[in-house]
Amino acid sequence: MKFLLILFVIIPLVSYTQFSISPVLGIDFMRLQRTGYDGPETITILDNGFTNGSKVLGLEIGYRLSDEIKISSNASYTNKQFSATREANFFDIKGIKFDYFTSEMNVRYFFSKVYVSAGFEIGFIRNMQHKYQTAGLKHEANIKGFVFGTGIHFNRFNINAYYFAGLHDVDIDKYILLAPVKSIGVYVAYELITTGRSYNKAKCPRF
């Protein structure tokens, strides 16, 4: 982690790089599936496909190293709400909800304006609660996985589509074990601040 912080401080100092900061707005569709822990309290997640969309707000920092290579670091936030039922001794629920933060680093390879990307992402589940109930799980969990994407860059806009695949099960509480989280989504980023050298400019033909 320290190496990454040092890397992102040093790179902008190199004259042959382009540094950019971009606000991000998008939508994320997460698949959440229960995989284990049968007990006296059983939760059944009804939204168990890629049907649960939520708005995403974030910030993207990019370092363009050449016409072909760009390193990007993203941080984002969304609030997830899933329909679910819970058979318990005292109460039932309508669903679960939680705050979801992500931190991602990826490398992009450009083919002119179009690019493909691959990277690593860490997700943070915070403040998980029963939907429409005062009682809450109040559980926290971290999710690690790989993210792959493709997109197009034009002017200062960046349109990106991605797929995230979690690497491990997620332990929520005594009777809930979730399968590795997966999500797909799309976002638009606008390069609000750019400094340094410009890349991918149209070149004048030679005669």
C-alpha positions as CSV (number, residue, x, y, z in Angstrom):
1,M,0.0,0.0,0.0
2,K,2.8,2.4,0.8
3,F,4.4,1.6,-2.5
4,L,1.2,2.6,-4.3
5,L,1.0,5.9,-2.4
6,I,4.6,6.7,-3.3
7,L,4.0,5.8,-6.9
8,F,1.0,8.2,-7.2
9,V,3.1,11.0,-5.7
10,I,6.1,10.6,-7.9
11,I,4.4,10.0,-11.3
12,P,2.9,13.5,-11.7
13,L,6.4,14.9,-11.2
14,V,7.5,13.3,-14.4
15,S,7.2,15.7,-17.3
16,Y,6.0,13.1,-19.8
17,T,2.8,12.1,-17.9
18,Q,-0.7,13.6,-17.9
19,F,-2.5,13.9,-14.6
20,S,-6.3,14.1,-14.4
21,I,-9.1,14.3,-11.8
22,S,-12.6,13.3,-12.8
23,P,-15.9,13.2,-11.0
24,V,-17.8,10.0,-11.7
25,L,-21.6,9.3,-12.0
26,G,-22.9,5.9,-12.9
27,I,-25.1,2.9,-12.1
28,D,-24.1,-0.4,-10.6
29,F,-26.0,-3.7,-10.7
30,M,-24.9,-6.1,-7.9
31,R,-25.6,-9.8,-7.5
32,L,-26.0,-10.9,-3.9
33,Q,-26.6,-14.5,-3.1
34,R,-26.9,-16.4,0.1
35,T,-24.8,-19.6,0.2
36,G,-24.9,-21.0,3.7
37,Y,-25.5,-20.9,7.5
38,D,-28.9,-22.5,8.1
39,G,-30.2,-21.9,11.6
40,P,-33.2,-20.6,13.5
41,E,-33.1,-17.3,11.6
42,T,-33.0,-17.8,7.8
43,I,-32.7,-14.9,5.3
44,T,-33.8,-15.4,1.8
45,I,-32.5,-12.7,-0.7
46,L,-35.1,-12.2,-3.4
47,D,-33.0,-9.8,-5.6
48,N,-30.4,-12.5,-6.4
49,G,-29.6,-11.6,-10.0
50,F,-28.1,-8.5,-11.6
51,T,-31.4,-6.7,-11.1
52,N,-30.5,-4.4,-8.2
53,G,-29.4,-1.1,-9.7
54,S,-28.1,1.9,-7.6
55,K,-26.6,5.2,-8.4
56,V,-22.9,5.5,-8.0
57,L,-20.9,8.7,-7.1
58,G,-17.1,8.7,-7.2
59,L,-13.8,10.3,-8.1
60,E,-11.3,9.1,-10.6
61,I,-7.6,10.0,-10.6
62,G,-5.6,9.1,-13.8
63,Y,-2.0,9.1,-14.9
64,R,-1.6,8.9,-18.7
65,L,1.9,7.4,-19.3
66,S,1.7,7.2,-23.1
67,D,-0.7,7.2,-26.0
68,E,-1.5,3.6,-25.1
69,I,-1.2,3.3,-21.3
70,K,-3.1,4.9,-18.5
71,I,-3.2,4.1,-14.8
72,S,-6.4,5.0,-13.0
73,S,-7.4,4.9,-9.3
74,N,-11.1,5.2,-8.5
75,A,-13.1,5.6,-5.3
76,S,-16.9,5.4,-5.2
77,Y,-20.0,5.2,-3.0
78,T,-23.5,3.7,-3.4
79,N,-26.3,2.6,-1.2
80,K,-27.6,-0.9,-1.8
81,Q,-31.1,-2.1,-1.0
82,F,-32.2,-5.7,-1.5
83,S,-35.6,-7.3,-1.1
84,A,-35.4,-10.2,1.4
85,T,-37.4,-12.2,3.9
86,R,-36.3,-13.5,7.2
87,E,-38.1,-16.1,9.2
88,A,-37.4,-15.4,12.9
89,N,-39.1,-16.0,16.3
90,F,-40.1,-12.4,16.8
91,F,-40.2,-10.4,13.5
92,D,-39.9,-10.6,9.7
93,I,-38.2,-8.1,7.4
94,K,-38.7,-6.5,4.0
95,G,-35.1,-6.6,3.0
96,I,-31.6,-5.5,3.8
97,K,-29.7,-2.3,3.0
98,F,-26.1,-1.1,3.4
99,D,-23.6,1.5,2.3
100,Y,-21.0,0.2,-0.1
101,F,-17.7,1.9,-0.8
102,T,-15.1,0.8,-3.3
103,S,-11.4,1.5,-4.0
104,E,-10.0,0.4,-7.3
105,M,-6.8,0.6,-9.3
106,N,-6.6,-0.4,-12.9
107,V,-4.4,-0.2,-16.0
108,R,-6.0,0.8,-19.3
109,Y,-4.7,0.1,-22.8
110,F,-5.9,2.4,-25.6
111,F,-6.6,1.6,-29.2
112,S,-7.0,5.2,-30.2
113,K,-10.1,6.4,-28.3
114,V,-11.3,2.9,-27.2
115,Y,-9.6,1.1,-24.3
116,V,-9.7,-2.1,-22.3
117,S,-8.8,-2.3,-18.6
118,A,-8.0,-4.7,-15.8
119,G,-7.4,-4.1,-12.2
120,F,-8.0,-4.9,-8.5
121,E,-10.9,-3.6,-6.3
122,I,-11.7,-3.6,-2.6
123,G,-15.3,-3.1,-1.5
124,F,-16.4,-2.1,2.0
125,I,-19.9,-3.0,3.3
126,R,-20.8,-0.7,6.1
127,N,-23.9,-0.1,8.3
128,M,-25.9,-3.1,7.1
129,Q,-29.5,-3.0,8.4
130,H,-32.9,-4.6,8.1
131,K,-34.9,-2.6,5.6
132,Y,-37.9,-0.8,7.2
133,Q,-37.0,-2.1,10.7
134,T,-35.3,-0.4,13.6
135,A,-33.3,-3.5,14.4
136,G,-30.1,-3.8,12.3
137,L,-27.4,-6.2,11.6
138,K,-24.8,-3.4,11.9
139,H,-22.2,-5.6,10.3
140,E,-19.1,-4.7,8.4
141,A,-17.3,-6.7,5.7
142,N,-14.6,-6.2,3.2
143,I,-14.7,-7.6,-0.3
144,K,-11.7,-8.2,-2.6
145,G,-11.8,-9.0,-6.3
146,F,-10.8,-8.3,-9.8
147,V,-12.4,-5.8,-12.1
148,F,-12.4,-5.8,-15.9
149,G,-13.7,-3.1,-18.2
150,T,-13.9,-1.4,-21.6
151,G,-14.7,2.1,-22.6
152,I,-14.3,5.1,-24.9
153,H,-12.6,8.4,-24.3
154,F,-13.6,11.5,-26.3
155,N,-12.9,15.2,-25.5
156,R,-12.8,15.1,-21.7
157,F,-15.5,12.5,-21.3
158,N,-14.8,8.9,-20.3
159,I,-17.6,6.3,-20.7
160,N,-16.7,3.0,-19.0
161,A,-18.5,-0.4,-18.6
162,Y,-17.1,-2.9,-16.1
163,Y,-17.5,-6.3,-14.5
164,F,-16.4,-7.0,-10.9
165,A,-15.9,-10.6,-9.6
166,G,-15.3,-11.1,-5.9
167,L,-12.7,-13.7,-4.8
168,H,-14.2,-15.0,-1.5
169,D,-17.4,-15.6,0.4
170,V,-18.7,-12.8,2.6
171,D,-19.6,-13.5,6.3
172,I,-22.4,-11.2,7.3
173,D,-23.7,-12.6,10.7
174,K,-24.2,-15.8,12.6
175,Y,-26.6,-17.2,10.1
176,I,-25.7,-15.5,6.8
177,L,-22.9,-16.4,4.5
178,L,-23.0,-14.7,1.0
179,A,-21.4,-16.1,-2.1
180,P,-18.7,-14.0,-3.8
181,V,-20.2,-10.7,-4.8
182,K,-20.4,-9.9,-8.5
183,S,-21.5,-6.7,-10.2
184,I,-21.7,-5.0,-13.5
185,G,-22.1,-1.3,-14.2
186,V,-21.4,1.7,-16.3
187,Y,-20.3,5.2,-15.5
188,V,-19.4,8.5,-17.1
189,A,-16.4,10.5,-15.9
190,Y,-15.5,14.1,-16.9
191,E,-11.9,15.2,-16.7
192,L,-12.4,18.4,-14.6
193,I,-8.7,18.9,-14.0
194,T,-5.8,17.9,-16.4
195,T,-2.2,18.9,-16.2
196,G,1.0,17.8,-17.9
197,R,1.5,16.5,-21.4
198,S,-1.4,15.8,-23.8
199,Y,-1.7,12.4,-25.4
200,N,-3.7,10.8,-28.2
201,K,-3.9,14.0,-30.2
202,A,-4.4,13.8,-34.0
203,K,-1.1,14.1,-35.8
204,C,-0.6,16.1,-39.0
205,P,0.3,14.1,-42.0
206,R,3.8,14.4,-43.5
207,F,4.3,15.1,-47.2
